[in-house]
Amino acid sequence: MQRQKSLLIAALIFLAVIYSIAILHLKKTSELQSQSKEKNKPKEEQLFEDLAYPRPEQQSGPVNKEKLQIRVRKLLQKDNVSLREDVNDIFLLGDIYAGEGKDKEAITFYQKALKVDVWRLEYQLKLARLLEKQGHTDQAVEKAKIIYQYAEDENLIKDAQDFLSKLGADVAEHKSTSKHQYTKYVEIVIVPIGKVSDMLLYELKETLQKNMGIKYSVSGEILDIGKVDRNQAEKYLTEIFNRIKSNLPVKLRRELLREIKMSEEDLETYHGKVLYVRTYFDKAKVPQTEIHKFFKTLNEHENKGQYDAERLLSNLEKTFKVKRGSNIKGYLGITEEDIFTKDFNFLFGWAHKGYGVMSYHRFRAEFNDEPPNRARLLKRAAKQGISSSFFILGIPRCTTPTCARAYPHNLSEHDQKSFEICASCKQKLNAFIKNSE
């Protein structure tokens, strides 16, 4: 009996090492806002909150200001690299002072935090407002212009624009300033699907019109995106669960089932998989850092998922009809949600003649953990818009690797592509335009 226990422990430790290496290489799975939640999840399933390193700003109830002040004083003794992980506490203390009307103290802590995390544009705007109140208008305007230029969030862009207008500063107006020529005989209508940035739609329309030489317009009708088609939390959990199960000998799998008092049928449920994985972590002595990482990722995916591009494309076709002889040659649906279809993990776009759907979800700074940059977001979205437009016009993909239409396997390859279309694609586009006149 003692020998069996020793063998069991040795096997679990060996698997823990293999699993720890594997989990470090797991990619961050796609993140998407969902309209559905797990309805049958037991209340005891609060592991996520317990393992997500709760910060003062995440805790329920009022924050203890005195304790937070002590914590921030200790944090400010750290170097910038170490401080970055806990910078939210410094921002929070600034928020508390601002709420109390202590503007100078709030400015001090906002500035200390922004020196460490400079691209937190929402706090740059809070600081700009306080600076303006203190009479530092020039500094406030400078910050607001940076926010307006780089922000990707629609509300933040509008807030910065309103703030600049209030101060009498020059700000770009939301109207067409196109001076380039485009044919009126070929038009593609852009259709918002679900929540979409109005600013991005406008800028994308102008950019596509310039680069393609055809007319683009934006539909006044917003297409309903519907319910989530693939839940990310369940997909991520199943992937980890299957990795563990496939690496465990049958005897050890049964041992774990006896430990959690469950049957094989119970493991088909969400709760069963979570409990199984958690027990394995404990038994195999997986490092706490990896356990935290797993549950933190699972928690992030709870209300997120993906939408089926084929379904969205079908809805687009049912709602908008391409009429023979019309200048409108097709419809391009655009969403900020993550899309997929069939066995694809994700898609940037999905199209055929007359209709296309594209997503800018994976082009955003937030998804890629990058500093916000609306010009970069627009460029990424425009490349995809160009590619989808050609399919809508019935022009097949070329084989030029630097063409804006080249097929990318990931964002890195997408960024590597040129913003221009190759000579072959340009020739085919010009021929299509000529035949439409």
MARNUSE-878466 format. One record per residue (C-alpha): residue in three letters; x, y, z. Coordinates in pm, 1 decimal, always signed. Layout:
# MARNUSE-878466
+-----+----------+----------+----------+
|  aa |        x |        y |        z |
+-----+----------+----------+----------+
| ALA |        X |        Y |        Z |
...
+-----+----------+----------+----------+
# end
This chain:
# MARNUSE-878466
+-----+----------+----------+----------+
|  aa |        x |        y |        z |
+-----+----------+----------+----------+
| MET |     +0.0 |     +0.0 |     +0.0 |
| GLN |   +283.9 |   +236.5 |    +92.7 |
| ARG |   +460.9 |   +155.2 |   -234.2 |
| GLN |   +144.7 |   +233.5 |   -433.3 |
| LYS |   +111.5 |   +571.1 |   -262.4 |
| SER |   +474.2 |   +651.4 |   -339.7 |
| LEU |   +424.4 |   +561.1 |   -704.5 |
| LEU |   +109.4 |   +773.3 |   -715.9 |
| ILE |   +288.3 |  +1078.1 |   -573.2 |
| ALA |   +585.1 |  +1030.6 |   -808.1 |
| ALA |   +356.8 |  +1006.6 |  -1110.7 |
| LEU |   +162.4 |  +1316.9 |  -1011.3 |
| ILE |   +480.6 |  +1519.4 |   -962.5 |
| PHE |   +608.4 |  +1409.8 |  -1303.7 |
| LEU |   +280.8 |  +1512.4 |  -1468.2 |
| ALA |   +286.7 |  +1842.3 |  -1281.9 |
| VAL |   +619.9 |  +1929.5 |  -1440.1 |
| ILE |   +488.4 |  +1840.9 |  -1787.9 |
| TYR |   +167.7 |  +2035.5 |  -1729.5 |
| SER |   +346.0 |  +2342.2 |  -1590.3 |
| ILE |   +560.2 |  +2362.3 |  -1905.2 |
| ALA |   +255.3 |  +2318.5 |  -2129.8 |
| ILE |    +42.6 |  +2578.4 |  -1955.7 |
| LEU |   +317.5 |  +2840.1 |  -1983.0 |
| HIS |   +290.8 |  +2810.3 |  -2360.7 |
| LEU |    -85.0 |  +2835.0 |  -2380.2 |
| LYS |   -187.5 |  +3133.0 |  -2589.0 |
| LYS |   -434.1 |  +3383.7 |  -2465.7 |
| THR |   -765.5 |  +3269.8 |  -2614.7 |
| SER |  -1000.9 |  +3509.1 |  -2787.2 |
| GLU |  -1206.4 |  +3742.3 |  -2572.1 |
| LEU |  -1550.4 |  +3853.5 |  -2651.0 |
| GLN |  -1845.6 |  +4006.5 |  -2478.4 |
| SER |  -2137.7 |  +3763.4 |  -2446.5 |
| GLN |  -2505.6 |  +3807.5 |  -2371.7 |
| SER |  -2527.7 |  +3473.0 |  -2188.9 |
| LYS |  -2395.1 |  +3335.6 |  -1860.0 |
| GLU |  -2373.0 |  +2991.6 |  -1704.9 |
| LYS |  -2713.5 |  +2945.0 |  -1543.6 |
| ASN |  -2648.8 |  +2626.8 |  -1348.1 |
| LYS |  -2316.6 |  +2709.0 |  -1187.3 |
| PRO |  -2316.8 |  +2626.8 |   -814.4 |
| LYS |  -2264.5 |  +2908.3 |   -564.3 |
| GLU |  -1962.9 |  +2737.3 |   -414.4 |
| GLU |  -1787.2 |  +2798.1 |   -743.9 |
| GLN |  -1626.9 |  +3120.7 |   -617.6 |
| LEU |  -1275.5 |  +2998.9 |   -690.6 |
| PHE |  -1227.1 |  +3262.8 |   -955.1 |
| GLU |  -1267.2 |  +3559.7 |   -721.9 |
| ASP |  -1056.3 |  +3391.2 |   -453.3 |
| LEU |   -768.3 |  +3332.9 |   -692.4 |
| ALA |   -762.6 |  +3657.8 |   -888.4 |
| TYR |   -536.6 |  +3860.4 |   -654.1 |
| PRO |   -812.7 |  +4099.2 |   -539.3 |
| ARG |   -701.6 |  +4461.6 |   -522.1 |
| PRO |   -864.2 |  +4727.0 |   -303.9 |
| GLU |  -1056.9 |  +4863.2 |   -602.7 |
| GLN |  -1201.5 |  +4514.9 |   -669.4 |
| GLN |  -1330.7 |  +4457.3 |   -318.8 |
| SER |  -1696.2 |  +4508.6 |   -233.0 |
| GLY |  -1794.4 |  +4783.9 |     +8.3 |
| PRO |  -1611.4 |  +5108.3 |    +84.6 |
| VAL |  -1233.9 |  +5120.1 |    +52.3 |
| ASN |  -1040.6 |  +5187.2 |   +372.8 |
| LYS |   -857.9 |  +5507.4 |   +282.8 |
| GLU |   -605.8 |  +5486.1 |   +566.6 |
| LYS |   -500.6 |  +5131.7 |   +477.1 |
| LEU |   -479.6 |  +5227.3 |   +111.8 |
| GLN |   -255.8 |  +5525.5 |   +195.4 |
| ILE |    -17.1 |  +5297.8 |   +389.4 |
| ARG |    -13.9 |  +5048.7 |   +103.3 |
| VAL |    +53.6 |  +5319.9 |   -158.1 |
| ARG |   +340.7 |  +5465.7 |    +48.2 |
| LYS |   +503.8 |  +5120.8 |    +49.4 |
| LEU |   +435.1 |  +5071.6 |   -320.2 |
| LEU |   +600.3 |  +5400.9 |   -412.0 |
| GLN |   +925.2 |  +5272.8 |   -265.1 |
| LYS |   +940.1 |  +5006.4 |   -538.4 |
| ASP |  +1106.6 |  +5046.4 |   -877.0 |
| ASN |   +883.0 |  +5125.9 |  -1176.1 |
| VAL |   +888.5 |  +4770.5 |  -1312.1 |
| SER |   +764.6 |  +4621.5 |   -983.5 |
| LEU |   +522.4 |  +4908.0 |   -926.2 |
| ARG |   +344.1 |  +4858.1 |  -1259.0 |
| GLU |   +158.0 |  +4551.2 |  -1131.3 |
| ASP |     -1.8 |  +4747.9 |   -845.6 |
| VAL |    -42.2 |  +5087.0 |  -1012.4 |
| ASN |   -423.7 |  +5066.6 |   -989.3 |
| ASP |   -399.0 |  +5126.3 |   -614.8 |
| ILE |   -226.8 |  +5459.7 |   -678.4 |
| PHE |   -490.4 |  +5558.3 |   -933.0 |
| LEU |   -756.8 |  +5459.7 |   -680.0 |
| LEU |   -608.9 |  +5683.5 |   -412.7 |
| GLY |   -611.6 |  +5968.2 |   -665.0 |
| ASP |   -980.4 |  +5894.7 |   -732.8 |
| ILE |  -1058.0 |  +5913.1 |   -360.5 |
| TYR |   -888.1 |  +6252.5 |   -325.0 |
| ALA |  -1065.9 |  +6379.1 |   -637.7 |
| GLY |  -1399.5 |  +6265.7 |   -494.2 |
| GLU |  -1324.4 |  +6457.7 |   -175.4 |
| GLY |  -1249.3 |  +6774.5 |   -375.0 |
| LYS |   -878.6 |  +6761.1 |   -287.7 |
| ASP |   -761.6 |  +6837.3 |   -639.0 |
| LYS |   -392.2 |  +6899.9 |   -564.6 |
| GLU |   -355.7 |  +6567.0 |   -383.0 |
| ALA |   -544.4 |  +6389.1 |   -663.8 |
| ILE |   -314.0 |  +6547.9 |   -923.2 |
| THR |     -8.7 |  +6431.8 |   -727.6 |
| PHE |   -115.7 |  +6066.9 |   -722.9 |
| TYR |   -248.3 |  +6066.4 |  -1079.7 |
| GLN |    +90.5 |  +6195.7 |  -1192.9 |
| LYS |   +280.8 |  +5938.4 |   -986.2 |
| ALA |    +71.2 |  +5658.1 |  -1135.9 |
| LEU |    +89.6 |  +5790.0 |  -1491.8 |
| LYS |   +467.3 |  +5802.9 |  -1477.6 |
| VAL |   +451.2 |  +5424.3 |  -1444.0 |
| ASP |   +151.5 |  +5354.4 |  -1671.7 |
| VAL |   +149.5 |  +5647.2 |  -1913.7 |
| TRP |   -103.5 |  +5505.6 |  -2163.7 |
| ARG |   -395.4 |  +5494.5 |  -1920.3 |
| LEU |   -578.4 |  +5754.9 |  -2125.4 |
| GLU |   -887.1 |  +5759.9 |  -1904.8 |
| TYR |   -666.4 |  +5886.6 |  -1621.2 |
| GLN |   -486.3 |  +6127.1 |  -1851.9 |
| LEU |   -827.5 |  +6286.8 |  -1910.1 |
| LYS |   -904.8 |  +6296.0 |  -1536.8 |
| LEU |   -570.4 |  +6466.9 |  -1481.0 |
| ALA |   -637.9 |  +6712.3 |  -1767.2 |
| ARG |   -968.5 |  +6816.7 |  -1609.2 |
| LEU |   -802.7 |  +6880.8 |  -1273.0 |
| LEU |   -514.8 |  +7071.1 |  -1433.3 |
| GLU |   -765.2 |  +7294.7 |  -1610.3 |
| LYS |   -940.7 |  +7363.1 |  -1279.2 |
| GLN |   -606.4 |  +7463.2 |  -1129.7 |
| GLY |   -545.1 |  +7709.3 |  -1413.7 |
| HIS |   -298.1 |  +7496.6 |  -1613.3 |
| THR |   -499.6 |  +7517.1 |  -1936.0 |
| ASP |   -209.9 |  +7462.8 |  -2175.8 |
| GLN |   -112.1 |  +7136.9 |  -2004.9 |
| ALA |   -475.2 |  +7025.7 |  -2003.2 |
| VAL |   -516.4 |  +7094.1 |  -2375.8 |
| GLU |   -193.8 |  +6911.4 |  -2458.2 |
| LYS |   -310.5 |  +6598.8 |  -2275.6 |
| ALA |   -663.4 |  +6611.8 |  -2420.8 |
| LYS |   -527.6 |  +6634.1 |  -2777.0 |
| ILE |   -315.4 |  +6323.0 |  -2720.7 |
| ILE |   -619.7 |  +6140.9 |  -2584.9 |
| TYR |   -831.7 |  +6247.3 |  -2882.4 |
| GLN |   -562.5 |  +6138.1 |  -3127.3 |
| TYR |   -480.7 |  +5797.8 |  -2979.4 |
| ALA |   -790.4 |  +5674.3 |  -2791.7 |
| GLU |   -972.7 |  +5375.7 |  -2939.6 |
| ASP |  -1267.8 |  +5386.9 |  -2700.0 |
| GLU |  -1561.2 |  +5578.9 |  -2850.0 |
| ASN |  -1673.1 |  +5738.9 |  -2522.0 |
| LEU |  -1320.8 |  +5850.9 |  -2435.8 |
| ILE |  -1278.6 |  +6007.0 |  -2781.1 |
| LYS |  -1604.2 |  +6201.6 |  -2740.8 |
| ASP |  -1517.4 |  +6314.3 |  -2385.4 |
| ALA |  -1180.7 |  +6444.1 |  -2504.5 |
| GLN |  -1345.9 |  +6616.4 |  -2800.0 |
| ASP |  -1606.3 |  +6784.7 |  -2575.7 |
| PHE |  -1336.5 |  +6893.5 |  -2330.0 |
| LEU |  -1126.1 |  +7047.4 |  -2607.2 |
| SER |  -1429.6 |  +7227.4 |  -2750.5 |
| LYS |  -1510.9 |  +7367.5 |  -2408.1 |
| LEU |  -1158.2 |  +7509.1 |  -2385.4 |
| GLY |  -1183.6 |  +7655.1 |  -2735.7 |
| ALA |   -909.5 |  +7428.5 |  -2872.6 |
| ASP |   -903.0 |  +7315.4 |  -3234.9 |
| VAL |  -1052.1 |  +6971.4 |  -3284.0 |
| ALA |  -1129.5 |  +6769.6 |  -3595.8 |
| GLU |  -1493.3 |  +6773.6 |  -3699.2 |
| HIS |  -1687.0 |  +6458.7 |  -3778.8 |
| LYS |  -1747.0 |  +6531.6 |  -4145.7 |
| SER |  -1609.1 |  +6420.2 |  -4478.8 |
| THR |  -1296.2 |  +6600.0 |  -4590.9 |
| SER |  -1224.4 |  +6368.1 |  -4885.9 |
| LYS |  -1054.4 |  +6531.9 |  -5181.7 |
| HIS |   -972.2 |  +6209.3 |  -5362.7 |
| GLN |  -1165.5 |  +6085.0 |  -5663.8 |
| TYR |  -1379.3 |  +5774.5 |  -5665.4 |
| THR |  -1623.2 |  +5624.0 |  -5909.3 |
| LYS |  -1993.8 |  +5661.9 |  -5841.0 |
| TYR |  -2077.1 |  +5349.7 |  -6041.5 |
| VAL |  -1946.0 |  +5104.7 |  -5780.5 |
| GLU |  -2061.6 |  +5132.2 |  -5417.7 |
| ILE |  -2026.7 |  +4911.5 |  -5111.4 |
| VAL |  -2250.1 |  +4979.4 |  -4812.0 |
| ILE |  -2095.0 |  +4937.6 |  -4466.4 |
| VAL |  -2341.3 |  +4786.1 |  -4217.0 |
| PRO |  -2276.9 |  +4807.8 |  -3839.0 |
| ILE |  -2337.9 |  +4477.0 |  -3661.8 |
| GLY |  -2402.5 |  +4518.2 |  -3290.3 |
| LYS |  -2200.0 |  +4779.4 |  -3104.2 |
| VAL |  -1951.8 |  +4954.6 |  -3335.5 |
| SER |  -1743.0 |  +5271.2 |  -3296.8 |
| ASP |  -1903.2 |  +5550.3 |  -3501.4 |
| MET |  -1569.5 |  +5729.6 |  -3523.7 |
| LEU |  -1396.1 |  +5419.9 |  -3660.6 |
| LEU |  -1676.6 |  +5360.8 |  -3913.2 |
| TYR |  -1643.4 |  +5715.5 |  -4042.5 |
| GLU |  -1263.7 |  +5699.8 |  -4065.7 |
| LEU |  -1277.0 |  +5353.3 |  -4221.9 |
| LYS |  -1526.3 |  +5466.0 |  -4486.7 |
| GLU |  -1300.1 |  +5757.7 |  -4583.1 |
| THR |   -986.8 |  +5540.2 |  -4592.1 |
| LEU |  -1144.7 |  +5263.6 |  -4801.3 |
| GLN |  -1289.9 |  +5517.6 |  -5042.6 |
| LYS |   -946.3 |  +5670.4 |  -5091.5 |
| ASN |   -758.2 |  +5342.3 |  -5134.5 |
| MET |  -1014.8 |  +5155.3 |  -5342.4 |
| GLY |  -1134.8 |  +5438.5 |  -5565.5 |
| ILE |  -1497.8 |  +5333.9 |  -5523.9 |
| LYS |  -1781.2 |  +5476.4 |  -5315.6 |
| TYR |  -1852.3 |  +5358.7 |  -4960.4 |
| SER |  -2153.0 |  +5458.0 |  -4753.0 |
| VAL |  -2267.1 |  +5365.0 |  -4400.9 |
| SER |  -2611.2 |  +5211.7 |  -4349.4 |
| GLY |  -2839.6 |  +5380.4 |  -4100.1 |
| GLU |  -2963.9 |  +5037.6 |  -3995.4 |
| ILE |  -2771.7 |  +4845.2 |  -3728.5 |
| LEU |  -2790.2 |  +4468.4 |  -3767.4 |
| ASP |  -2858.7 |  +4273.6 |  -3447.1 |
| ILE |  -2561.2 |  +4048.9 |  -3364.9 |
| GLY |  -2773.4 |  +3790.2 |  -3183.8 |
| LYS |  -2656.7 |  +3549.6 |  -2915.4 |
| VAL |  -2306.8 |  +3417.4 |  -2861.2 |
| ASP |  -2238.4 |  +3107.2 |  -3069.8 |
| ARG |  -1926.9 |  +2976.5 |  -2890.0 |
| ASN |  -1858.2 |  +3030.2 |  -2520.2 |
| GLN |  -1494.0 |  +3100.2 |  -2447.6 |
| ALA |  -1485.1 |  +2994.5 |  -2080.1 |
| GLU |  -1618.2 |  +2648.7 |  -2159.7 |
| LYS |  -1384.2 |  +2614.3 |  -2459.3 |
| TYR |  -1079.4 |  +2713.2 |  -2252.0 |
| LEU |  -1176.9 |  +2488.9 |  -1958.7 |
| THR |  -1238.7 |  +2188.9 |  -2186.1 |
| GLU |   -899.5 |  +2236.1 |  -2350.0 |
| ILE |   -716.5 |  +2230.6 |  -2013.5 |
| PHE |   -933.9 |  +1945.6 |  -1881.6 |
| ASN |   -860.8 |  +1729.1 |  -2188.1 |
| ARG |   -486.4 |  +1795.1 |  -2160.1 |
| ILE |   -484.1 |  +1675.3 |  -1801.1 |
| LYS |   -707.7 |  +1376.6 |  -1862.5 |
| SER |   -513.4 |  +1256.1 |  -2167.3 |
| ASN |   -184.1 |  +1263.6 |  -1973.2 |
| LEU |   -312.7 |  +1074.6 |  -1668.4 |
| PRO |   -307.8 |   +692.5 |  -1656.4 |
| VAL |   -650.1 |   +532.7 |  -1607.2 |
| LYS |   -565.8 |   +434.4 |  -1249.6 |
| LEU |   -478.5 |   +789.8 |  -1151.4 |
| ARG |   -790.5 |   +926.1 |  -1323.6 |
| ARG |  -1003.4 |   +693.6 |  -1111.9 |
| GLU |   -813.1 |   +798.6 |   -802.2 |
| LEU |   -897.6 |  +1161.9 |   -870.4 |
| LEU |  -1264.3 |  +1078.1 |   -934.2 |
| ARG |  -1284.1 |   +900.8 |   -597.1 |
| GLU |  -1119.7 |  +1203.8 |   -435.2 |
| ILE |  -1385.3 |  +1444.8 |   -565.8 |
| LYS |  -1666.4 |  +1185.8 |   -532.0 |
| MET |  -1776.9 |  +1215.2 |   -893.5 |
| SER |  -1851.1 |   +982.1 |  -1185.4 |
| GLU |  -1734.6 |  +1006.7 |  -1547.1 |
| GLU |  -2079.2 |  +1147.4 |  -1633.6 |
| ASP |  -2030.2 |  +1430.6 |  -1381.5 |
| LEU |  -1719.5 |  +1537.0 |  -1572.8 |
| GLU |  -1938.8 |  +1634.6 |  -1866.4 |
| THR |  -2063.6 |  +1933.9 |  -1664.1 |
| TYR |  -1888.5 |  +2269.0 |  -1626.5 |
| HIS |  -1871.2 |  +2233.2 |  -1247.9 |
| GLY |  -1734.8 |  +1879.5 |  -1274.8 |
| LYS |  -1450.1 |  +1988.0 |  -1500.7 |
| VAL |  -1357.4 |  +2281.3 |  -1274.4 |
| LEU |  -1350.0 |  +2063.4 |   -963.5 |
| TYR |  -1147.0 |  +1794.8 |  -1143.2 |
| VAL |   -887.2 |  +2047.1 |  -1265.6 |
| ARG |   -867.3 |  +2213.2 |   -924.9 |
| THR |   -814.3 |  +1878.7 |   -749.0 |
| TYR |   -547.7 |  +1779.9 |   -999.6 |
| PHE |   -365.1 |  +2108.7 |   -934.6 |
| ASP |   -366.6 |  +2039.6 |   -560.4 |
| LYS |   -258.9 |  +1677.0 |   -589.4 |
| ALA |    +13.0 |  +1744.1 |   -846.3 |
| LYS |   +141.6 |  +2045.9 |   -652.1 |
| VAL |   +118.8 |  +2273.2 |   -958.2 |
| PRO |   +280.5 |  +2610.4 |   -872.0 |
| GLN |    +38.8 |  +2865.7 |   -728.9 |
| THR |   +136.3 |  +3114.7 |   -999.5 |
| GLU |     +5.8 |  +2877.4 |  -1266.3 |
| ILE |   -311.9 |  +2804.5 |  -1069.6 |
| HIS |   -377.5 |  +3177.3 |  -1038.7 |
| LYS |   -312.4 |  +3222.7 |  -1410.1 |
| PHE |   -557.8 |  +2947.9 |  -1503.5 |
| PHE |   -844.8 |  +3071.4 |  -1288.4 |
| LYS |   -781.7 |  +3433.6 |  -1377.3 |
| THR |   -806.1 |  +3349.6 |  -1747.8 |
| LEU |  -1115.1 |  +3137.5 |  -1690.4 |
| ASN |  -1276.6 |  +3421.3 |  -1496.7 |
| GLU |  -1202.6 |  +3667.7 |  -1776.9 |
| HIS |  -1373.4 |  +3437.6 |  -2026.9 |
| GLU |  -1687.8 |  +3391.0 |  -1816.8 |
| ASN |  -1896.4 |  +3650.6 |  -2001.4 |
| LYS |  -1717.5 |  +3626.6 |  -2333.4 |
| GLY |  -1750.0 |  +3425.9 |  -2649.3 |
| GLN |  -1750.5 |  +3437.3 |  -3027.1 |
| TYR |  -2008.8 |  +3493.0 |  -3297.4 |
| ASP |  -2044.9 |  +3272.4 |  -3604.9 |
| ALA |  -1944.1 |  +3471.4 |  -3913.9 |
| GLU |  -2147.8 |  +3241.0 |  -4138.9 |
| ARG |  -2463.1 |  +3319.4 |  -3939.8 |
| LEU |  -2390.2 |  +3693.2 |  -3948.5 |
| LEU |  -2328.5 |  +3672.9 |  -4323.8 |
| SER |  -2658.7 |  +3490.9 |  -4372.8 |
| ASN |  -2846.2 |  +3756.5 |  -4171.4 |
| LEU |  -2679.1 |  +4027.9 |  -4377.2 |
| GLU |  -2797.4 |  +3862.7 |  -4700.1 |
| LYS |  -3154.5 |  +3828.5 |  -4570.0 |
| THR |  -3169.4 |  +4192.9 |  -4461.8 |
| PHE |  -3000.4 |  +4362.9 |  -4757.9 |
| LYS |  -3049.7 |  +4262.1 |  -5120.8 |
| VAL |  -2804.4 |  +4333.8 |  -5402.5 |
| LYS |  -3018.2 |  +4439.5 |  -5698.2 |
| ARG |  -2912.6 |  +4383.5 |  -6058.2 |
| GLY |  -2822.2 |  +4705.9 |  -6233.0 |
| SER |  -2773.7 |  +4895.8 |  -5907.8 |
| ASN |  -2455.0 |  +5086.7 |  -5830.0 |
| ILE |  -2455.1 |  +4910.3 |  -5492.7 |
| LYS |  -2248.5 |  +4600.1 |  -5556.3 |
| GLY |  -2248.8 |  +4460.2 |  -5203.1 |
| TYR |  -2267.5 |  +4499.1 |  -4826.0 |
| LEU |  -1985.2 |  +4481.8 |  -4572.8 |
| GLY |  -2089.8 |  +4406.9 |  -4214.6 |
| ILE |  -1853.5 |  +4531.6 |  -3944.3 |
| THR |  -1846.1 |  +4436.6 |  -3575.8 |
| GLU |  -1613.7 |  +4489.5 |  -3282.9 |
| GLU |  -1699.9 |  +4143.7 |  -3150.5 |
| ASP |  -1483.1 |  +3835.6 |  -3210.8 |
| ILE |  -1593.8 |  +3607.7 |  -3495.2 |
| PHE |  -1527.0 |  +3249.8 |  -3609.2 |
| THR |  -1687.5 |  +2984.3 |  -3822.7 |
| LYS |  -1667.1 |  +2607.1 |  -3847.6 |
| ASP |  -1331.8 |  +2487.0 |  -3706.9 |
| PHE |  -1156.6 |  +2823.9 |  -3729.1 |
| ASN |  -1032.5 |  +2954.2 |  -3393.2 |
| PHE |  -1103.2 |  +3309.1 |  -3509.2 |
| LEU |  -1146.2 |  +3518.2 |  -3823.6 |
| PHE |  -1057.4 |  +3872.3 |  -3924.6 |
| GLY |  -1311.1 |  +3852.8 |  -4206.5 |
| TRP |  -1542.2 |  +3619.1 |  -4398.7 |
| ALA |  -1688.1 |  +3706.8 |  -4738.2 |
| HIS |  -1813.8 |  +3597.9 |  -5078.2 |
| LYS |  -1956.5 |  +3779.8 |  -5378.9 |
| GLY |  -2202.4 |  +4047.0 |  -5269.6 |
| TYR |  -2154.2 |  +4015.0 |  -4894.2 |
| GLY |  -1882.8 |  +4020.7 |  -4630.2 |
| VAL |  -1836.4 |  +4036.7 |  -4254.6 |
| MET |  -1526.3 |  +4163.2 |  -4073.4 |
| SER |  -1426.8 |  +4213.2 |  -3711.2 |
| TYR |  -1178.1 |  +4458.6 |  -3562.6 |
| HIS |  -1188.4 |  +4288.7 |  -3221.5 |
| ARG |   -836.4 |  +4146.7 |  -3250.9 |
| PHE |   -697.5 |  +4467.7 |  -3395.4 |
| ARG |   -763.0 |  +4666.9 |  -3076.0 |
| ALA |   -492.9 |  +4766.5 |  -2830.6 |
| GLU |   -691.5 |  +4622.1 |  -2539.9 |
| PHE |   -695.6 |  +4274.4 |  -2693.3 |
| ASN |   -323.4 |  +4274.2 |  -2773.4 |
| ASP |   -209.4 |  +4442.4 |  -2450.5 |
| GLU |    -69.1 |  +4736.5 |  -2646.4 |
| PRO |    -79.0 |  +5112.6 |  -2587.3 |
| PRO |   -390.1 |  +5261.4 |  -2754.3 |
| ASN |   -332.5 |  +5392.7 |  -3106.4 |
| ARG |   -635.9 |  +5469.7 |  -3321.7 |
| ALA |   -425.6 |  +5522.6 |  -3635.5 |
| ARG |   -288.0 |  +5168.9 |  -3598.3 |
| LEU |   -639.0 |  +5030.8 |  -3536.9 |
| LEU |   -767.5 |  +5209.3 |  -3847.5 |
| LYS |   -482.8 |  +5079.0 |  -4061.6 |
| ARG |   -542.1 |  +4721.8 |  -3948.5 |
| ALA |   -916.0 |  +4750.3 |  -4006.7 |
| ALA |   -868.2 |  +4914.3 |  -4347.7 |
| LYS |   -643.0 |  +4630.9 |  -4468.8 |
| GLN |   -913.9 |  +4382.6 |  -4378.6 |
| GLY |  -1179.0 |  +4607.2 |  -4532.2 |
| ILE |   -984.9 |  +4616.4 |  -4859.9 |
| SER |   -949.3 |  +4237.7 |  -4863.7 |
| SER |  -1318.5 |  +4180.2 |  -4787.1 |
| SER |  -1424.3 |  +4436.4 |  -5048.6 |
| PHE |  -1246.2 |  +4248.0 |  -5325.5 |
| PHE |  -1430.5 |  +3927.7 |  -5232.8 |
| ILE |  -1758.7 |  +4122.2 |  -5229.7 |
| LEU |  -1681.2 |  +4239.2 |  -5584.4 |
| GLY |  -1607.7 |  +3879.6 |  -5683.3 |
| ILE |  -1233.7 |  +3928.7 |  -5736.4 |
| PRO |  -1027.2 |  +3630.1 |  -5609.1 |
| ARG |   -728.4 |  +3666.8 |  -5378.0 |
| CYS |   -383.6 |  +3725.2 |  -5529.1 |
| THR |    -54.1 |  +3555.3 |  -5437.7 |
| THR |   +151.8 |  +3867.7 |  -5361.3 |
| PRO |   +270.5 |  +3842.9 |  -4996.1 |
| THR |   +289.7 |  +4219.9 |  -4939.0 |
| CYS |    -48.9 |  +4301.8 |  -5094.6 |
| ALA |   -318.0 |  +4426.6 |  -4857.8 |
| ARG |   -518.0 |  +4123.0 |  -4971.3 |
| ALA |   -258.5 |  +3860.1 |  -4873.3 |
| TYR |   -396.2 |  +3596.5 |  -4633.9 |
| PRO |   -257.9 |  +3644.5 |  -4279.0 |
| HIS |   -245.0 |  +3359.2 |  -4028.2 |
| ASN |   -208.1 |  +3599.5 |  -3736.1 |
| LEU |   -190.2 |  +3968.2 |  -3647.7 |
| SER |   +185.1 |  +3982.9 |  -3699.9 |
| GLU |   +145.1 |  +3872.7 |  -4062.1 |
| HIS |   -147.4 |  +4112.6 |  -4101.2 |
| ASP |    +70.3 |  +4402.7 |  -3982.2 |
| GLN |   +349.0 |  +4293.1 |  -4214.9 |
| LYS |   +129.8 |  +4342.5 |  -4522.6 |
| SER |   +142.9 |  +4663.4 |  -4723.3 |
| PHE |   -141.5 |  +4913.7 |  -4698.7 |
| GLU |   -154.4 |  +4916.4 |  -5080.0 |
| ILE |   -296.5 |  +4662.8 |  -5324.6 |
| CYS |    -60.3 |  +4495.6 |  -5570.7 |
| ALA |    -51.0 |  +4566.7 |  -5945.9 |
| SER |   -247.5 |  +4251.0 |  -6027.8 |
| CYS |   -533.1 |  +4333.5 |  -5787.4 |
| LYS |   -535.6 |  +4696.4 |  -5902.1 |
| GLN |   -568.5 |  +4586.4 |  -6264.5 |
| LYS |   -861.6 |  +4357.7 |  -6181.6 |
| LEU |  -1031.2 |  +4629.2 |  -5976.6 |
| ASN |   -995.5 |  +4883.4 |  -6258.6 |
| ALA |  -1142.1 |  +4632.7 |  -6503.9 |
| PHE |  -1440.6 |  +4575.7 |  -6271.1 |
| ILE |  -1497.6 |  +4951.3 |  -6240.4 |
| LYS |  -1477.9 |  +4999.6 |  -6618.8 |
| ASN |  -1730.8 |  +4723.6 |  -6681.3 |
| SER |  -1968.3 |  +4884.9 |  -6429.2 |
| GLU |  -1969.7 |  +5228.6 |  -6596.5 |
+-----+----------+----------+----------+
# end
